[in-house]
Amino acid sequence: MGGGLSRSDVASLALSLGAASLSVYLVLRPTAEPRRAKRSKSEKKADQIRRMNQVERLIMERGKHGTEDFRVHVLAKGGGETVAELSLWHDIPLVADSGAKDGTAELFNFICEIPKCTRKKFEVATKEGATPIKQDTKKGVLREFKKGDIFFNYGCFPRTWENPRVVSPDTGFPGDNDPLDVCEIGLRQIKTGEIRAVKVLGILAMIDDDETDWKVVVIDAADPWADELNDVDDCERLIPGTLDLIREWFRTYKVPDGKPENKFGFDEKFLPASYAHKVIHETHEEWAKLVHAGESESDGLHLPSKDKLDCETVHRDSKIIRNLSNSNLLAAAATAA
């Protein structure tokens, strides 16, 4: 027989090929599309916004790691081969395109600056065109946390601003002139420049160098713990000690630089998600006022021209966070009293 096939082998092979051909035919044959029901104008508009927010985002690095020239940019890949650079501060919507369905919490877009388990102090460069992410410097030296690696993903919310000209009634100090800071406590490490939809859990009022520097606590909506965590009380119950560790990190992280410990408002308590929504609303409004005022009020901050701003998603952000904040206002005030 040598290396040839027997009659039984040939028959088996023929049957196998025939079955495979039939399977391919069944998979690839065209099927009639079901008729689509007519959609209302509001449904069409919602789909349009959803598609807009689902544009593929690409992270691009420029310059050499470990130098002052290193930058992380985010690009939006549109239809065909078109690619546009996004401003992380101004172009990314505050409110994510998912959430608030079937009773779920509203989700927000978190921009990661510093991944967990790292120490290089990356931040959105609010005074540069397109506001990329860069490593902060002091007196020409690239900054790192001397305290050590940070244990949570750290970043900010787009389209928010802590106004240095407005004194917070909560702390008695003005804002720190930056977007609202965010601490993401999920299990996975998030890369610098990555944008994730997150659920707001609570907020901490930090006072740093006589400036108000809020810290919003969130969790990645895709994290295994996300369904279980809805507020700071859930954090204390299910992952006890996590919030205390966050507070202690921020209390002492500047001490190795020779600076005093930071202080906190509200008797050092983490406030609930409802109060966090109030602060997000206020800082979003301050951002909107800043952009509307333009260069006359910028003090060197890079602001978008009004004709290039995506007004549709800005209006959506403002409407959603305003409604969310107003619905929680009484509960938040009662909790903080």
C-alpha positions in Angstrom: 0.0 0.0 0.0 2.9 2.3 0.7 1.7 5.8 1.6 -1.6 5.6 -0.4 -5.1 5.8 1.0 -7.3 2.8 1.2 -10.8 2.9 -0.2 -12.3 3.3 3.3 -10.0 6.3 3.9 -11.0 7.9 0.6 -14.7 7.4 1.4 -14.2 8.9 4.9 -12.3 11.9 3.4 -15.1 12.5 0.9 -17.8 12.5 3.5 -15.8 14.9 5.7 -15.2 17.3 2.8 -18.9 17.2 1.9 -20.0 17.9 5.4 -17.5 20.8 5.6 -18.8 22.3 2.3 -22.4 22.1 3.6 -21.4 23.9 6.9 -19.6 26.7 5.0 -22.7 27.0 2.7 -25.0 27.3 5.7 -22.8 29.9 7.4 -22.2 32.0 4.3 -25.5 31.8 2.4 -27.3 35.2 2.3 -30.3 35.6 4.6 -33.2 38.0 4.3 -32.8 41.0 6.7 -35.7 41.4 9.0 -37.7 44.6 8.6 -36.6 47.4 10.9 -39.2 49.3 12.8 -39.3 53.0 12.2 -37.4 55.0 14.8 -38.3 58.2 16.4 -36.2 61.4 16.1 -35.0 61.0 19.6 -33.9 57.4 19.0 -32.0 58.5 15.8 -30.3 61.3 17.7 -29.3 59.0 20.6 -27.8 56.6 18.0 -25.9 59.4 16.4 -24.4 60.5 19.8 -23.6 56.9 20.6 -21.7 56.4 17.3 -19.9 59.7 17.9 -18.7 58.5 21.3 -17.8 55.1 20.0 -15.2 56.5 17.5 -12.1 54.4 17.8 -9.5 56.2 19.9 -5.9 55.5 19.3 -3.1 56.4 21.8 0.0 57.9 20.2 3.2 58.6 22.0 5.6 61.3 20.8 9.1 61.9 22.1 11.3 59.7 24.2 10.3 58.2 27.5 12.0 59.8 30.4 12.5 63.2 28.8 10.6 66.5 29.0 9.6 66.1 25.3 7.6 62.9 25.9 3.8 63.3 25.2 0.8 61.0 25.1 -1.8 62.1 22.5 -5.2 60.5 21.7 -6.4 60.3 18.1 -9.9 59.6 16.9 -10.2 57.3 13.9 -13.2 58.3 11.8 -14.7 56.9 8.6 -12.2 55.7 6.0 -8.7 56.6 6.8 -9.4 60.0 8.5 -7.6 60.6 11.8 -8.0 63.6 14.1 -6.2 64.6 17.2 -8.4 65.0 20.3 -8.0 67.4 23.2 -8.2 65.2 26.2 -9.5 68.1 28.3 -12.0 69.6 25.9 -13.0 67.0 23.2 -13.7 63.9 25.3 -17.3 64.0 26.6 -17.7 64.1 30.4 -20.6 61.6 30.3 -20.0 58.2 28.8 -22.3 56.9 26.1 -23.4 53.9 28.3 -25.1 53.7 31.6 -28.4 55.0 33.1 -30.2 52.1 31.3 -32.5 49.7 33.2 -31.8 51.6 36.4 -28.0 51.4 36.2 -25.9 54.4 37.3 -24.8 57.1 34.9 -21.2 56.5 33.8 -18.4 59.1 33.2 -15.3 59.1 31.0 -12.1 58.7 33.1 -8.8 59.8 31.5 -6.0 57.8 33.1 -2.8 59.8 33.7 -0.9 57.6 36.2 -1.4 53.8 36.1 -1.6 52.0 39.4 1.7 50.5 40.6 3.7 53.3 38.9 5.1 56.5 40.3 5.9 58.9 37.3 3.7 62.0 37.7 1.9 62.3 34.4 -0.8 64.9 34.0 -2.9 66.5 31.3 -0.9 69.5 29.9 -3.7 72.1 30.2 -1.5 74.9 28.7 -0.5 73.1 25.6 -2.3 72.7 22.3 -4.5 69.6 22.1 -3.8 69.2 25.9 -1.8 65.9 25.7 -0.4 64.1 28.7 3.1 64.9 29.9 5.3 64.1 32.8 5.3 67.0 35.3 8.5 68.8 36.0 9.8 71.0 38.8 12.9 73.2 38.3 13.7 71.2 35.1 13.5 67.8 36.8 10.9 65.2 35.9 8.7 64.5 38.8 8.0 61.1 40.4 6.2 60.3 43.7 9.0 60.0 46.2 6.5 58.2 48.5 6.6 55.2 46.0 4.1 53.7 43.6 0.5 54.8 43.7 -1.9 51.8 44.3 -4.8 53.0 42.3 -5.3 54.4 38.7 -5.2 58.2 38.9 -6.4 60.7 36.4 -9.1 63.2 35.7 -12.6 64.0 34.3 -12.7 65.9 31.0 -14.7 69.1 30.7 -14.3 70.0 34.4 -12.2 72.7 36.0 -11.6 73.7 39.6 -11.7 77.5 39.3 -8.9 79.2 41.3 -11.0 82.4 41.4 -13.9 80.7 43.2 -13.7 79.9 46.9 -15.4 76.6 47.7 -18.1 77.0 50.5 -17.2 73.4 51.4 -13.5 74.0 52.2 -13.1 77.8 52.3 -10.4 77.6 49.7 -10.3 78.3 45.9 -9.8 75.6 43.2 -6.4 74.3 42.0 -6.8 75.4 38.4 -6.9 71.8 37.1 -9.5 69.3 35.9 -11.3 67.3 38.6 -9.0 64.6 39.9 -10.2 60.9 39.9 -9.1 57.8 41.7 -10.1 54.5 40.0 -10.0 51.5 42.4 -10.6 48.6 40.1 -8.5 45.5 39.8 -6.8 46.1 36.4 -4.1 48.6 35.6 -5.2 51.3 33.1 -2.6 52.7 30.7 -1.7 56.4 30.4 -4.0 58.1 28.0 -6.6 55.3 28.1 -10.2 56.4 28.5 -12.6 54.2 30.5 -16.3 54.5 31.4 -16.5 54.6 35.2 -19.1 54.6 38.0 -18.9 57.3 40.6 -18.7 56.0 44.2 -17.9 59.1 46.3 -15.6 62.0 46.8 -13.0 63.4 49.3 -12.4 67.1 49.9 -8.6 67.6 50.1 -6.9 70.9 50.9 -3.4 71.1 49.3 -1.3 74.3 49.6 -4.5 76.3 50.5 -6.3 75.1 47.4 -9.4 72.9 47.1 -8.4 69.7 45.4 -11.3 67.3 45.2 -10.6 63.5 44.7 -13.5 61.6 43.1 -13.5 57.8 43.8 -14.7 55.7 40.9 -14.6 52.1 39.6 -14.2 51.0 36.0 -17.7 49.9 34.7 -16.1 46.7 33.3 -14.4 45.7 36.6 -15.7 42.5 38.3 -16.5 44.6 41.4 -18.5 47.3 39.5 -21.9 45.7 40.0 -21.4 45.4 43.8 -20.1 48.9 44.4 -22.4 51.8 44.2 -21.4 54.2 47.0 -18.8 54.7 49.7 -20.7 52.6 52.1 -20.4 49.6 49.7 -16.6 50.2 49.7 -16.4 50.1 53.5 -18.5 47.0 53.6 -16.9 44.9 50.8 -13.3 46.3 50.5 -12.8 47.8 54.0 -9.7 50.0 54.4 -9.4 51.0 50.7 -10.8 54.5 51.3 -8.6 55.0 54.4 -5.6 54.1 52.4 -6.5 56.6 49.7 -6.8 59.3 52.2 -3.5 58.4 53.9 -1.8 58.3 50.5 -2.8 61.9 49.8 -2.2 63.1 53.4 1.5 62.2 53.3 2.6 61.9 49.6 4.4 65.3 49.7 6.1 64.8 53.0 9.2 63.2 51.3 9.5 66.5 49.4 9.8 68.4 52.7 6.2 69.6 52.7 3.6 69.4 55.5 0.8 66.8 55.5 -2.3 67.7 53.5 -5.6 68.4 55.2 -9.2 67.4 54.4 -12.7 68.9 54.8 -15.8 67.3 56.2 -13.9 65.8 59.2 -11.9 63.8 56.7 -14.9 61.8 55.6 -15.6 60.5 52.1 -18.9 61.9 50.9 -21.4 59.8 48.9 -21.8 59.5 45.2 -24.7 62.0 45.4 -22.3 64.7 46.7 -19.7 63.8 44.1 -22.3 64.4 41.4 -22.9 67.8 42.8 -19.2 68.7 42.6 -18.9 67.2 39.1 -21.8 69.5 38.1 -20.2 72.6 39.6 -16.8 71.9 38.0 -18.3 71.2 34.7 -20.2 74.5 34.8 -16.9 76.3 35.7 -15.3 74.6 32.6 -18.2 75.8 30.4 -17.9 79.4 31.7 -14.1 79.3 31.1 -14.5 78.1 27.5 -17.3 80.6 26.8 -15.1 83.5 28.2 -12.2 82.4 26.0 -8.7 83.7 26.1 -9.5 86.8 28.2 -10.0 84.5 31.2 -7.6 81.7 30.4 -4.4 82.8 32.2 -2.4 80.7 29.7 -4.7 77.6 29.7 -5.3 76.2 26.2 -9.0 76.7 25.2 -10.7 75.5 22.1 -12.3 77.9 19.6 -16.0 77.8 19.9 -16.5 76.8 16.2 -14.4 73.7 16.8 -16.1 72.6 20.0 -18.5 69.7 19.8 -21.5 71.6 21.1 -23.9 68.6 20.8 -22.0 66.5 23.3 -21.3 69.5 25.5 -25.1 70.2 25.8 -25.6 66.5 26.5 -23.0 66.5 29.2 -24.5 69.6 30.8 -28.1 68.3 30.7 -27.3 64.9 32.2 -25.1 66.1 35.0 -27.4 68.9 35.9 -30.4 66.6 36.1 -28.3 64.1 38.1 -27.0 66.7 40.5 -30.4 68.3 41.1 -32.1 65.0 41.8 -29.5 64.2 44.5 -29.2 67.7 45.9 -31.4 67.3 49.0 -29.9 64.0 49.9 -26.3 65.2 49.4 -27.0 68.3 51.6 -28.5 66.2 54.3 -25.6 63.8 54.3 -23.0 66.6 54.5 -24.8 68.5 57.3 
